[in-house]
Amino acid sequence: MKSAFCLLVLSLSLLMLGCSEPSAPAPTDSKPSAPAPADSDPVAAVKGGVLALDKSTTLGAAIDHYRYFRNPTWSTFETENGRRVVQAKGVIDIADLVAKDLDPLLVFSADRDPERMLKQEQALLDAAKQKLHSAEFTFQFLLNRDKTFQIKTMRFLLLGPKGQNLAERTAGDDEAGLGIMTTTLKEVYDNQLPSLLLGMLGMVDAF
């Protein structure tokens, strides 16, 4: 029974990781760029912007109020060729997660008994809390001269109990990368645990 459950979780984890790289990404704000409010402060300009993927709130409000991020931080820097980049970083503490956060991993499970599903999720989470410490998501947005901005890159880091890097993934502004970044940002807007992290939690035995 346990081996069957592990096989199911592994299959779903791989499916989630695969689904995060769609061949045709959802509409993003890189092409065309998203408008930023007229503001001399680059961070404030990007935080006050509205993305096409969800126009119900600003980018800053979505990230700052995302329920899984612990104290998200914003910063800005200039590249060597004079381009202005705004960076948002959020950390998810594995210790703060609860079993129900793992519900998406069992969405296709044949066993729909709520009590057994909760026990399976708790066992998986207990193992994750022993082997994992946190997950870091870093988003970079390029501020354009016409006061618009676009998604530039996203970096995902999975850290162990001693701060060691267990897994890393970087998405750029190519077609696959834009799909990953759009999917992750949409999950942030929807207050859902990122599928990138869910996939890693489903394969926790590999760490």
C-alpha positions in Angstrom: 0.0 0.0 0.0 2.8 2.4 0.9 4.8 1.6 -2.2 1.7 2.2 -4.3 1.1 5.6 -2.7 4.8 6.5 -3.2 4.6 5.6 -6.9 1.4 7.7 -7.3 3.0 10.7 -5.6 6.1 10.4 -7.7 4.1 10.1 -10.9 2.0 13.2 -10.0 5.2 15.1 -9.0 6.8 14.5 -12.3 3.5 15.4 -14.0 3.5 18.8 -12.1 7.1 19.5 -13.0 6.4 18.7 -16.6 3.2 20.8 -16.7 5.2 23.8 -15.5 6.9 23.9 -19.0 4.0 24.3 -21.4 4.9 24.4 -25.1 2.7 27.4 -25.5 2.9 29.5 -22.4 -0.1 31.5 -21.1 -0.2 35.2 -22.0 2.5 37.0 -20.1 3.5 40.6 -19.6 6.8 40.3 -21.3 5.2 40.5 -24.8 3.8 43.1 -24.6 5.1 44.8 -21.5 3.0 45.6 -18.4 2.4 49.3 -17.7 4.0 50.7 -14.6 2.8 53.7 -12.7 4.7 56.9 -13.2 7.1 56.9 -10.3 10.7 57.8 -9.8 11.2 54.9 -7.5 11.7 51.7 -9.6 10.5 49.4 -6.9 7.3 51.4 -6.3 6.7 51.5 -10.1 6.9 47.8 -10.5 5.0 47.0 -7.3 2.2 49.3 -8.4 1.9 47.6 -11.8 -0.9 45.3 -13.0 -0.1 42.1 -14.9 -2.3 40.7 -17.7 -2.5 37.3 -15.9 -4.6 38.9 -13.2 -5.8 42.5 -13.3 -7.7 42.3 -10.0 -4.7 43.6 -7.9 -1.2 45.0 -8.2 1.9 42.9 -8.5 3.2 44.2 -5.2 0.0 43.4 -3.3 -0.1 39.9 -4.7 3.5 39.1 -3.7 3.5 41.0 -0.4 0.2 39.3 0.8 0.9 35.9 -0.6 0.2 33.6 2.4 3.1 31.3 2.0 5.9 33.9 1.7 7.7 35.0 4.9 8.5 38.7 4.8 9.1 39.1 1.0 11.7 41.6 0.1 12.1 44.0 -2.8 15.3 45.5 -4.2 16.6 47.1 -7.4 19.9 47.3 -9.2 21.4 48.4 -12.5 23.1 46.0 -15.0 26.5 46.7 -16.5 24.8 48.0 -19.7 22.5 50.4 -17.8 19.3 48.4 -17.6 17.2 48.8 -14.4 16.0 45.5 -12.7 13.6 45.2 -9.8 13.8 42.0 -7.8 11.3 40.4 -5.5 12.3 37.5 -3.2 10.0 35.4 -1.1 10.8 32.5 1.2 8.5 29.6 2.0 9.3 27.8 5.3 8.6 24.1 5.0 7.9 24.0 8.8 4.9 26.3 8.3 3.2 24.0 5.8 0.2 21.8 6.9 -0.9 18.5 5.4 -3.8 20.1 3.5 -1.3 22.2 1.5 -0.4 19.0 -0.3 -3.9 18.3 -1.5 -2.9 18.8 -5.2 -0.5 15.9 -5.0 -3.4 13.5 -4.4 -5.9 15.0 -6.8 -5.8 11.9 -9.0 -5.6 9.4 -6.2 -8.0 6.4 -6.5 -8.4 6.4 -2.7 -10.7 9.3 -1.9 -11.2 8.5 1.7 -10.5 11.9 3.5 -9.0 10.4 6.6 -6.6 8.1 4.7 -5.6 10.9 2.3 -4.9 13.3 5.3 -2.7 10.6 6.9 -0.8 10.1 3.6 -0.3 13.9 3.2 0.9 14.2 6.8 3.4 11.4 6.4 4.8 13.0 3.3 5.0 16.4 5.0 6.7 14.9 8.1 9.4 13.5 5.8 9.7 16.8 4.1 10.1 18.7 7.3 13.0 16.4 8.3 14.9 16.8 5.0 14.0 20.3 3.8 14.2 23.8 5.4 12.8 26.3 2.9 12.2 27.2 -0.7 13.3 30.6 -2.1 11.6 32.2 -5.1 13.3 35.2 -6.7 11.5 37.1 -9.5 13.3 39.8 -11.6 11.4 42.4 -13.6 13.1 44.6 -16.2 12.0 48.3 -16.1 11.8 49.8 -19.6 12.5 53.4 -20.6 8.8 53.9 -21.5 7.9 53.2 -17.9 6.6 49.7 -18.7 8.1 46.5 -17.2 8.4 42.9 -18.1 9.2 39.6 -16.5 12.9 38.8 -16.9 13.9 35.8 -14.8 12.8 33.6 -11.9 15.1 31.5 -9.7 13.9 28.7 -7.4 16.1 27.3 -4.7 15.3 24.4 -2.3 17.4 24.5 0.8 18.1 21.8 3.4 18.2 22.0 7.2 21.8 23.4 7.2 21.1 25.8 4.4 22.6 23.6 1.7 21.3 23.9 -1.8 19.3 20.7 -2.7 17.8 21.8 -5.9 17.9 24.9 -8.1 15.9 25.9 -11.2 16.2 29.1 -13.2 13.6 30.3 -15.8 14.5 32.9 -18.4 12.5 34.9 -20.9 12.4 32.2 -23.5 9.2 30.4 -24.4 9.5 27.6 -21.8 10.8 30.0 -19.1 8.0 32.5 -19.6 5.5 29.6 -19.2 7.1 28.6 -15.9 7.2 32.1 -14.6 3.6 32.9 -15.6 2.4 29.6 -14.0 4.3 30.4 -10.7 3.1 34.0 -10.5 -0.5 32.9 -11.2 -0.2 30.5 -8.3 1.1 33.3 -6.1 -1.9 35.5 -7.1 -4.3 32.6 -6.3 -2.6 31.9 -3.0 -1.7 28.3 -4.1 1.5 26.5 -3.2 3.7 26.6 -6.3 3.7 23.5 -8.4 7.5 23.7 -8.6 7.7 23.2 -4.8 4.9 20.6 -4.7 6.8 18.5 -7.2 9.8 18.6 -5.0 7.8 17.7 -1.9 6.4 14.7 -3.8 9.9 13.5 -4.4 11.3 14.2 -0.9 12.7 10.7 -0.6 15.2 11.6 -3.3 16.9 14.1 -1.0 
